[in-house]
Amino acid sequence: MEIPEHAQAAALQRLADLGEERAKLLQRAKDLLPQIQEAALEADRLGAQRSRAQKLSKISPATFYKWLPERRSEDRG
């Protein structure tokens, strides 16, 4: 017969471990943002299709397009 407190402690420890791993992954994703922004700007400078670049970046459209400079109407294609 298992003691409920032991099962609870194990479940809480697993939760704490997963929460810590999630926090590390979120920080890593945040740390990648400047590199992704730089790559987005380079792709845009080279004339890549913006919608395709946004999808490949996995960044929300609002954030992605905020990074990019305005294009003149004759530059749009």
N, CA, C and O of each residue as an XYZ file, in Angstrom:
308
protein
N       0.838     -1.178      0.000
C       0.000      0.000      0.000
C       0.886      1.246      0.000
O       1.760      1.410      0.851
N       0.636      2.115     -0.977
C       1.440      3.325     -1.102
C       0.883      4.418     -0.201
O      -0.329      4.584     -0.063
N       1.791      5.148      0.399
C       1.414      6.280      1.252
C       1.067      7.455      0.341
O       1.867      7.828     -0.517
N      -0.128      8.046      0.520
C      -0.561      9.126     -0.372
C       0.425     10.287     -0.441
O       0.610     10.886     -1.500
N       1.050     10.601      0.677
C       1.995     11.706      0.685
C       3.182     11.450     -0.229
O       3.712     12.387     -0.825
N       3.612     10.192     -0.350
C       4.722      9.848     -1.235
C       4.318     10.060     -2.690
O       5.079     10.616     -3.483
N       3.115      9.611     -3.030
C       2.623      9.791     -4.398
C       2.469     11.280     -4.718
O       2.794     11.726     -5.818
N       1.974     12.030     -3.753
C       1.810     13.475     -3.952
C       3.171     14.146     -4.132
O       3.339     14.998     -5.004
N       4.126     13.763     -3.312
C       5.465     14.348     -3.409
C       6.086     14.027     -4.768
O       6.711     14.891     -5.382
N       5.920     12.806     -5.235
C       6.461     12.428     -6.540
C       5.786     13.217     -7.654
O       6.454     13.673     -8.581
N       4.479     13.381     -7.574
C       3.749     14.144     -8.587
C       4.173     15.611     -8.563
O       4.334     16.225     -9.618
N       4.350     16.168     -7.387
C       4.776     17.555     -7.273
C       6.205     17.749     -7.778
O       6.521     18.763     -8.399
N       7.064     16.762     -7.504
C       8.438     16.849     -8.001
C       8.473     16.795     -9.520
O       9.222     17.535    -10.157
N       7.657     15.914    -10.099
C       7.578     15.837    -11.568
C       7.071     17.159    -12.132
O       7.592     17.644    -13.137
N       6.079     17.735    -11.505
C       5.546     19.019    -11.942
C       6.610     20.113    -11.856
O       6.745     20.924    -12.772
N       7.356     20.133    -10.765
C       8.425     21.117    -10.600
C       9.503     20.938    -11.666
O       9.991     21.923    -12.220
N       9.878     19.704    -11.956
C      10.897     19.429    -12.977
C      10.420     19.883    -14.355
O      11.176     20.501    -15.104
N       9.176     19.578    -14.686
C       8.638     19.986    -15.979
C       8.501     21.504    -16.076
O       8.764     22.091    -17.125
N       8.093     22.126    -14.990
C       7.993     23.583    -14.977
C       9.355     24.233    -15.176
O       9.468     25.233    -15.885
N      10.366     23.683    -14.569
C      11.724     24.211    -14.728
C      12.210     24.038    -16.170
O      12.816     24.946    -16.740
N      11.943     22.875    -16.749
C      12.331     22.627    -18.136
C      11.607     23.589    -19.074
O      12.208     24.112    -20.012
N      10.331     23.822    -18.827
C       9.555     24.761    -19.641
C      10.138     26.166    -19.543
O      10.263     26.857    -20.554
N      10.490     26.588    -18.351
C      11.069     27.923    -18.162
C      12.371     28.062    -18.942
O      12.631     29.112    -19.529
N      13.187     27.016    -18.954
C      14.437     27.049    -19.711
C      14.170     27.156    -21.209
O      14.847     27.908    -21.910
N      13.187     26.408    -21.698
C      12.845     26.462    -23.120
C      12.299     27.829    -23.517
O      12.634     28.352    -24.580
N      11.466     28.402    -22.667
C      10.931     29.737    -22.947
C      12.045     30.775    -22.984
O      12.027     31.674    -23.825
N      13.008     30.659    -22.087
C      14.137     31.582    -22.086
C      14.973     31.403    -23.345
O      15.424     32.381    -23.941
N      15.179     30.160    -23.748
C      15.940     29.890    -24.971
C      15.228     30.504    -26.183
O      15.868     31.103    -27.048
N      13.909     30.350    -26.238
C      13.137     30.945    -27.341
C      13.275     32.466    -27.328
O      13.420     33.087    -28.382
N      13.230     33.056    -26.160
C      13.397     34.513    -26.045
C      14.792     34.926    -26.503
O      14.949     35.946    -27.174
N      15.795     34.144    -26.145
C      17.171     34.449    -26.532
C      17.379     34.373    -28.051
O      18.273     35.027    -28.586
N      16.556     33.577    -28.744
C      16.679     33.437    -30.189
C      16.049     34.596    -30.963
O      16.352     34.784    -32.141
N      15.188     35.365    -30.328
C      14.471     36.431    -31.030
C      15.379     37.413    -31.776
O      15.084     37.730    -32.928
N      16.460     37.906    -31.186
C      17.315     38.831    -31.954
C      17.894     38.199    -33.218
O      18.015     38.866    -34.246
N      18.247     36.930    -33.149
C      18.778     36.243    -34.327
C      17.705     36.060    -35.393
O      17.968     36.211    -36.586
N      16.495     35.735    -34.953
C      15.387     35.573    -35.894
C      15.056     36.920    -36.534
O      14.796     36.994    -37.735
N      15.065     37.976    -35.737
C      14.787     39.309    -36.273
C      15.850     39.699    -37.307
O      15.519     40.228    -38.369
N      17.090     39.446    -37.006
C      18.181     39.753    -37.935
C      18.011     38.980    -39.244
O      18.196     39.534    -40.328
N      17.658     37.701    -39.135
C      17.457     36.879    -40.331
C      16.250     37.372    -41.129
O      16.266     37.349    -42.360
N      15.208     37.817    -40.432
C      14.016     38.345    -41.114
C      14.361     39.607    -41.892
O      13.936     39.779    -43.034
N      15.124     40.476    -41.275
C      15.518     41.714    -41.944
C      16.408     41.425    -43.161
O      16.283     42.085    -44.193
N      17.295     40.449    -43.039
C      18.156     40.077    -44.155
C      17.330     39.486    -45.294
O      17.532     39.844    -46.454
N      16.408     38.588    -44.976
C      15.556     37.998    -46.003
C      14.738     39.080    -46.709
O      14.573     39.049    -47.929
N      14.230     40.033    -45.932
C      13.447     41.126    -46.511
C      14.325     41.994    -47.405
O      13.906     42.391    -48.492
N      15.519     42.284    -46.958
C      16.450     43.097    -47.743
C      16.757     42.431    -49.084
O      16.939     43.100    -50.101
N      16.810     41.097    -49.059
C      17.110     40.353    -50.277
C      15.878     40.122    -51.151
O      15.974     39.517    -52.219
N      14.720     40.604    -50.695
C      13.502     40.534    -51.507
C      12.655     39.299    -51.316
O      11.790     39.011    -52.144
N      12.883     38.558    -50.239
C      12.070     37.360    -49.987
C      10.615     37.752    -49.753
O      10.326     38.836    -49.249
N       9.710     36.859    -50.125
C       8.289     37.099    -49.902
C       8.036     37.168    -48.395
O       8.375     36.242    -47.657
N       7.451     38.249    -47.957
C       7.278     38.476    -46.521
C       6.387     37.433    -45.859
O       6.699     36.968    -44.763
N       5.298     37.062    -46.494
C       4.395     36.090    -45.863
C       5.085     34.737    -45.687
O       4.878     34.058    -44.681
N       5.893     34.351    -46.656
C       6.625     33.086    -46.542
C       7.661     33.168    -45.424
O       7.800     32.239    -44.628
N       8.389     34.286    -45.368
C       9.392     34.467    -44.318
C       8.737     34.437    -42.941
O       9.279     33.846    -42.006
N       7.590     35.063    -42.815
C       6.888     35.075    -41.523
C       6.509     33.665    -41.113
O       6.709     33.282    -39.960
N       5.968     32.890    -42.034
C       5.566     31.519    -41.700
C       6.768     30.675    -41.289
O       6.699     29.904    -40.332
N       7.870     30.828    -42.024
C       9.064     30.055    -41.704
C       9.660     30.449    -40.359
O      10.267     29.622    -39.679
N       9.487     31.710    -39.976
C      10.065     32.192    -38.716
C       9.331     31.672    -37.487
O       9.895     31.623    -36.394
N       8.078     31.285    -37.669
C       7.230     30.840    -36.551
C       6.980     31.964    -35.537
O       6.705     31.711    -34.364
N       7.082     33.201    -36.014
C       6.815     34.385    -35.196
C       5.438     34.896    -35.568
O       5.047     34.818    -36.733
N       4.697     35.415    -34.607
C       3.361     35.919    -34.908
C       3.439     37.007    -35.976
O       4.402     37.773    -36.014
N       2.428     37.078    -36.844
C       2.453     38.101    -37.892
C       2.614     39.522    -37.343
O       3.362     40.321    -37.908
N       1.924     39.840    -36.256
C       2.008     41.204    -35.710
C       3.440     41.558    -35.330
O       3.916     42.648    -35.648
N       4.119     40.657    -34.661
C       5.506     40.902    -34.263
C       6.418     40.929    -35.478
O       7.256     41.822    -35.607
N       6.263     39.970    -36.361
C       7.131     39.867    -37.532
C       7.063     41.132    -38.382
O       8.096     41.708    -38.723
N       5.861     41.562    -38.721
C       5.731     42.724    -39.609
C       6.129     44.024    -38.922
O       6.494     44.992    -39.589
N       6.061     44.053    -37.609
C       6.516     45.235    -36.875
C       8.035     45.405    -37.016
O       8.546     46.524    -36.983
N       8.738     44.302    -37.170
C      10.192     44.354    -37.318
C      10.619     44.947    -38.654
O      11.685     45.555    -38.751
N       9.800     44.777    -39.679
C      10.214     45.112    -41.041
C       9.944     46.569    -41.378
O       8.970     47.156    -40.906
N      10.811     47.146    -42.194
C      10.575     48.528    -42.624
C       9.391     48.584    -43.579
O       9.051     47.594    -44.227
N       8.776     49.746    -43.655
C       7.679     49.942    -44.607
C       8.240     49.827    -46.026
O       9.343     50.291    -46.317
N       7.467     49.208    -46.884
C       7.861     49.140    -48.296
C       7.062     50.190    -49.062
O       5.884     50.430    -48.797
N       7.736     50.792    -50.002
C       7.022     51.717    -50.901
C       6.117     50.882    -51.794
O       6.403     49.711    -52.044
N       5.041     51.465    -52.270
C       4.078     50.724    -53.067
C       4.714     50.099    -54.310
O       4.301     49.013    -54.717
N       5.706     50.749    -54.924
C       6.324     50.176    -56.117
C       7.238     48.987    -55.782
O       7.606     48.220    -56.672
N       7.606     48.831    -54.495
C       8.448     47.717    -54.083
C       7.638     46.457    -53.782
O       8.204     45.370    -53.666
N       6.348     46.594    -53.658
C       5.517     45.447    -53.277
C       5.266     44.579    -54.493
O       5.119     45.050    -55.621
N       5.224     43.287    -54.207
C       4.990     42.403    -55.325
C       4.198     41.200    -54.958
O       3.922     40.358    -55.813
